[in-house]
Amino acid sequence: SLGAHTWLWDFGDGDTSHAQNPVHVYDSSGTYTISLTVKYLPTGCTDSRSIPVTVSDPQANFTVSDSFGCRPLPVDFTNLSKDAVSWQWQSAGLTTQVKNPSFTYRDPGVYDVQLIVTDVNGCKDTLKVDDLITVIGPDAEFGVSTTTGCAPLAVSFQDSSTAFMGNIVSWKWYFGDGDSSSLQNPSHFYDQPGSYDVTLTVTDDNGCSHTLTKNNFVQPTYPAPDFTANQESCSGAPVTFTNLTTGVGLSFLWDFGDGNTSTDPNPVHQYAQPGVYTVTLTATDINGCDSTIVKPDYITISDPVANFTATPTFSPCPPLLAQFHDSSTSDVVSWLWDFGDGFTSTDSMPSHLYVEPGTFTVTLIVTSRWGCKDTIVAPDLAVILGPNGTYTFTPNKGCIDHEVTFTAVTTNTALRTWYFGDGYSQIGGDTITHTYTTTGIFHPVLVMDDGMGCQFARAANDSVIVGKLNIDFNASNTYSCTPGTVDFTAIIQSTPNAVGNLWDFGDGTTSSAANPSHFYTTPGVYDVTLY
């Protein structure tokens, strides 16, 4: 107010004040008219003004659907508060700002409930009801004598459940393997290894029940040994064992049946001798539980045995066609025959033609499907009679009218016919000479006859070469100043073709070039020769 000397406040609830700026507390809610009258003393003039004021008073209140019952107890709260625009509930450690919430009390006990409400002016009211909710019922709990061990595992279960406002009157155990019990403290055998959930449901004399499950609680172990291997092999070949054992924290002991053992999980073993072997595997797990599997006569070690027959193996005169029949044992899959005359075969039942006289040793190498080998040697198996021999001749190269001496070493030979390859032949002894009168390359053959109708022809390993050579040459100049260069050109007629030449320039130097150039450094007259 301006110019006022006195103030009179009327708060509308019967109270007044002469203070310029008073503070007033309303004891109850409602709408009040506040008036202010001011006075100007020199003139006695006054002025008044009134305004309405509303005083609010929120009141917290609620009801519950249930206040007593078995766990879990669902409770619906109905909010009966007045003049509230927000709500905050607290009970059993739970809070919410929902107007009409629902709480589920899962644990037995007695619980307070508190509601705090707030109006539009920020005014609050609190209602706390102590021990409003009572939840009764048992609390399932248990222990065991052991949780791990070897299967079959005996386990004793100890009930340690409690009940709030009641007494436990029944127990129901589920052991996780399909079996159950109604005893308070049962014992149970777990026959098989595994990981088992154990569940206990207890009920009190109020009809309240509670269930507790402990997952993977009992874990009996027991190894289940098993293995595979390539069951057929040969001595010295590796046999690989594949471990199929199941269990936890395993260690192994293998007995291969031949006096040897191993602790490798997947061993590789070589059997030294053929035979049939029993294999044993013992597995031990993390709890010291052990189990053994025995596979009798599991591994068969058999080595191939090479053998064969042949027919015929004798002939009084070549050729001889021999048929070979393999009779080797132990799953042979490949063959290598050596017939003793430089020829081989990989057939299983080959035939072979011997074309020369002689005595031949036959060798067979067989390989089994496991890669094992065996060899059989049949000395002097094939015998072919008849004349035989070898020969040499020298010299084997020359010009027309070239004389060659032939020398033979023969056996069982009564008659020798020499074919010289140039259209001429001659009957003679082990040593004979022949003159080649034409040029060419000739292939001699010696036909030996034993005098009883058997003949054998031996072709030479080499040939006779008879040539013809006419040579001449030209020089670019035969007279020159010193120093001087002369170009030489060879004129050669040769049958067969010449393979090289040699120039002698007469001054102590030579050349093997086909058509050389030569530089003469000293004056003189020089003879030039071409070879």
Sequence and secondary structure as in RCSB ss.txt:
>XXXX:A:sequence
SLGAHTWLWDFGDGDTSHAQNPVHVYDSSGTYTISLTVKYLPTGCTDSRSIPVTVSDPQANFTVSDSFGCRPLPV
DFTNLSKDAVSWQWQSAGLTTQVKNPSFTYRDPGVYDVQLIVTDVNGCKDTLKVDDLITVIGPDAEFGVSTTTGC
APLAVSFQDSSTAFMGNIVSWKWYFGDGDSSSLQNPSHFYDQPGSYDVTLTVTDDNGCSHTLTKNNFVQPTYPAP
DFTANQESCSGAPVTFTNLTTGVGLSFLWDFGDGNTSTDPNPVHQYAQPGVYTVTLTATDINGCDSTIVKPDYIT
ISDPVANFTATPTFSPCPPLLAQFHDSSTSDVVSWLWDFGDGFTSTDSMPSHLYVEPGTFTVTLIVTSRWGCKDT
IVAPDLAVILGPNGTYTFTPNKGCIDHEVTFTAVTTNTALRTWYFGDGYSQIGGDTITHTYTTTGIFHPVLVMDD
GMGCQFARAANDSVIVGKLNIDFNASNTYSCTPGTVDFTAIIQSTPNAVGNLWDFGDGTTSSAANPSHFYTTPGV
YDVTLY
>XXXX:A:secstr
  S SEEEEE SSS EE  SS     SS EEEEEEEEEEETTTTEEEEEEEEEEE   B  EEES SEEESSEEE
EEEE  BS SEEEEEETTEEE  SS EEEE S EEEEEEEEEE TTS EEEEEEEEEEEEEEEE  EEES SEEE
SSEEEEEEE  EEESS EEEEEEE SSS EE SSS EEEE S S EEEEEEEEETTS EEEEEEEEEEEEE  B 
 EEE  EE TTSEEEEEE  B SS EEEEE SSS EE  SS EEE SS EEEEEEEEEE TTS EEEEEEEEEEE
E   B  EEEE  EESSS EEEEEEE  BS EEEEEEE SSS EE  SS EEEE S EEEEEEEEEEETTS EEE
EEEEEEEEE S EEEEEEE  EEESSEEEEEEEEEES SEEEEE SSS EEEE SEEEEEE S EEE  EEEEE 
SSS EEEEE SS EEEEEEEEEEEES S   SSEEEEEEEEEEEES      EE SSS EE  SS EEEE S S 
   EE 
